[in-house]
Amino acid sequence: MNPMIRLEKIQYAKKDRTILSIPSLSITQGEILGMMGPNGAGKSTLVKILSCLQTPTSGKLYYKNEELSVSRIPLEQRRKWAVVLQQTLIFDTTVFQNVAAGLKIRRVAKSLIKQKVDYWLEQFGISHLAKKNAKLLSGGEAQRVNLARALILNPEVLYLDEPFSALDYPTKVKLLKDFKAIIKKTETTTIFVSHDVTEIQFMTDRLAILMDGKIQQIGSTADVLNNPNQYTASFIHDMSLHIE
């Protein structure tokens, strides 16, 4: 299967310090790739480079085998991606208007906006909150709105940078189950950054462990977690202690 996204010889340096060094990385269509690593390992930097929010010092980024130039990416190309961060971005208006925001920017017909918003509110179990001010939502409700607002745009690639870390465990478990079902149904290619082994085990197909700006191990999630190599063993052991 041809890769949806491919990196070659990516380097990112700042003040003569190499923050990221990725010789190669491919992500196939419909795959959920997890990323873990200690603080400062380069995970967020890699997500920003993959989503063209940051320009690498050197190297090449391909999308569907077409090389991209970060400074000259057409708007239509950018519209095929969506990014959801740890900090929920909620506008001071209703839940309906929050989820509809991206469609309004794209000047989608009002009748179609209502149809799409109603559908995604139902998918995330928040139809009953449609008229509620989004600023009054709980953390779990707000993140459902965030995710609905991203997926309503029908992205081909979804970038998630620790979107569930601030949620309590029961809320997180319910949201993860609902969210994974939606991602698998839509076959959305997803890059998922997390510090939580439980999230990674449940959500991802493959797992990349980043340490010191490098991918030290990559493979099926189960294989990486159960058979860490000499570089990742200590980190994975420490992470696993948090769920025992």
C-alpha positions in Angstrom: 0.0 0.0 0.0 1.3 3.4 -0.9 2.1 5.7 2.0 -0.2 8.6 2.8 2.7 10.6 4.4 6.4 10.0 4.0 9.4 11.7 5.5 13.0 11.5 4.2 16.1 12.7 6.0 14.2 15.2 8.2 16.4 17.4 10.4 15.3 20.2 12.7 17.9 22.2 14.5 17.7 25.3 16.7 20.7 27.3 17.9 23.1 24.6 16.7 21.2 22.0 18.6 19.6 19.1 16.7 16.1 18.7 18.1 14.9 16.1 15.5 16.6 13.7 13.2 14.3 11.3 11.3 16.0 9.3 8.4 12.6 8.0 7.2 9.0 7.5 8.2 6.0 6.3 6.3 2.3 6.3 7.4 -0.2 4.4 5.3 -3.8 5.4 4.6 -6.2 4.6 7.5 -3.4 3.8 9.9 -3.4 5.0 13.5 0.3 5.7 14.4 1.1 6.3 18.0 4.0 8.4 19.3 5.5 8.2 22.7 8.6 9.5 24.3 9.9 11.5 27.3 9.4 15.3 27.5 11.7 17.0 25.0 12.0 14.0 22.8 10.7 15.9 19.8 7.1 14.5 19.5 5.3 17.8 19.2 8.0 19.1 16.8 7.5 16.1 14.6 3.7 16.6 14.6 4.2 20.2 13.6 6.5 19.2 10.7 4.2 16.4 9.5 1.2 18.9 9.5 3.4 21.6 7.9 3.0 24.0 10.8 6.8 24.0 11.1 9.6 24.0 8.5 12.3 21.4 8.9 15.9 22.5 8.7 16.4 19.9 5.9 14.8 16.9 4.4 11.7 16.2 2.4 8.0 15.6 3.2 5.7 13.7 0.8 1.9 13.6 0.8 0.5 10.8 -1.4 4.0 10.6 -3.1 3.9 14.3 -3.9 6.7 16.4 -2.4 5.5 19.3 -0.4 7.0 22.7 0.2 5.8 24.0 3.5 6.0 27.6 2.4 3.9 27.0 -0.7 1.2 24.5 0.2 -2.1 25.2 -1.5 -5.1 26.0 0.7 -7.0 23.0 -0.7 -4.1 20.8 0.4 -4.1 22.2 4.0 -7.8 21.6 4.2 -7.2 17.9 4.0 -5.6 17.9 7.4 -6.9 18.6 10.9 -5.0 19.2 14.2 -6.4 18.7 17.7 -4.2 19.7 20.6 -4.2 19.0 24.3 -5.7 22.4 25.1 -9.2 22.6 23.9 -10.0 25.6 21.7 -13.6 26.6 22.4 -15.3 29.7 21.0 -17.7 31.7 23.2 -20.8 30.6 21.4 -23.0 27.5 21.3 -21.8 24.0 20.7 -23.6 24.0 17.3 -21.8 27.1 16.2 -18.4 25.7 17.5 -18.7 22.6 15.4 -20.0 24.5 12.4 -17.1 27.1 12.5 -14.9 25.4 9.9 -17.7 24.8 7.5 -18.7 28.5 7.7 -15.2 29.6 6.9 -15.4 27.4 3.8 -18.7 29.0 2.9 -20.7 25.7 2.9 -24.4 26.1 2.3 -26.4 26.6 5.5 -28.7 23.7 4.8 -25.7 21.4 4.5 -24.0 22.9 7.6 -27.0 21.9 9.7 -27.1 18.4 8.2 -23.4 17.9 8.9 -23.3 19.4 12.4 -26.4 17.4 13.4 -24.6 14.2 12.2 -21.4 14.8 14.0 -23.1 16.0 17.2 -24.9 12.6 17.2 -21.7 10.7 16.4 -20.0 12.1 19.5 -23.1 11.9 21.7 -23.6 15.6 22.3 -26.7 16.4 20.3 -28.4 17.4 23.5 -25.8 20.1 24.0 -26.3 21.8 20.6 -27.7 25.0 22.1 -25.5 25.2 25.2 -22.7 27.8 25.5 -19.5 25.8 24.8 -17.7 27.7 27.6 -19.9 26.0 30.1 -19.0 22.4 29.1 -17.1 19.9 31.1 -13.6 18.9 29.9 -14.9 15.7 28.3 -17.7 17.5 26.6 -15.4 20.3 25.3 -13.0 17.7 23.8 -15.9 16.0 22.1 -16.8 19.3 20.5 -13.1 19.8 19.5 -13.0 16.4 17.8 -16.4 16.9 16.1 -15.2 20.2 14.8 -12.1 18.6 13.3 -13.8 15.5 11.8 -16.7 17.5 10.3 -14.2 18.8 7.8 -13.7 15.2 6.6 -9.9 15.4 6.9 -7.7 12.8 5.2 -5.2 13.1 8.0 -5.8 13.9 11.7 -3.0 15.0 14.0 -3.7 14.5 17.8 -1.2 15.9 20.3 -2.3 14.5 23.7 -5.9 15.5 23.3 -7.1 13.4 26.3 -4.5 14.0 28.9 -6.5 16.5 30.9 -9.6 14.2 31.3 -10.5 12.1 34.2 -10.2 8.3 33.7 -14.0 7.4 33.3 -14.5 10.3 30.9 -11.4 9.4 28.9 -12.4 5.7 28.6 -15.8 6.5 27.2 -14.5 9.1 24.8 -11.7 6.8 23.6 -14.1 4.1 22.7 -16.4 6.4 20.8 -13.6 8.1 19.1 -11.8 5.0 17.9 -15.1 3.6 16.5 -15.5 6.8 14.5 -11.9 6.9 13.2 -12.1 3.3 12.1 -15.4 3.9 10.4 -14.1 6.9 8.5 -10.7 5.3 7.8 -9.0 8.6 8.8 -5.2 8.4 8.8 -4.3 9.5 12.4 -1.1 10.4 14.2 -1.6 10.2 17.9 0.8 11.5 20.5 0.3 10.4 24.1 2.1 9.8 27.4 -0.5 7.3 28.4 0.2 3.6 27.6 -3.4 2.7 28.1 -4.5 5.2 25.4 -1.7 4.0 23.0 -2.6 0.3 23.5 -6.3 0.9 22.9 -6.0 3.4 20.0 -3.0 2.6 17.8 -1.9 0.1 15.1 1.7 1.0 15.2 3.9 2.8 17.8 7.0 4.9 17.4 9.2 5.7 20.4 11.0 9.0 20.2 14.0 9.7 22.4 16.6 12.4 21.9 15.0 13.5 18.7 15.2 10.1 17.1 12.8 7.2 16.5 14.5 4.6 18.6 11.9 1.9 17.8 8.9 1.5 15.6 6.6 -1.4 14.9 3.2 -2.9 15.8 2.1 -1.4 19.1 2.0 -4.8 20.9 5.4 -5.7 19.7 7.1 -2.4 20.7 5.5 -2.5 24.2 6.2 -6.2 24.8 9.6 -6.4 23.1 11.4 -3.1 23.7 14.9 -2.8 22.4 18.0 -1.6 24.3 17.2 2.0 23.7 13.5 2.0 24.7 13.3 -0.7 27.4 13.8 1.7 30.4 11.3 4.2 29.1 8.6 1.6 28.3 9.2 0.0 31.7 8.7 3.3 33.5 5.6 4.1 31.5 4.1 0.7 32.2 4.5 1.2 35.9 1.8 3.9 35.8 -0.9 1.5 34.8 -0.1 -1.3 37.2 
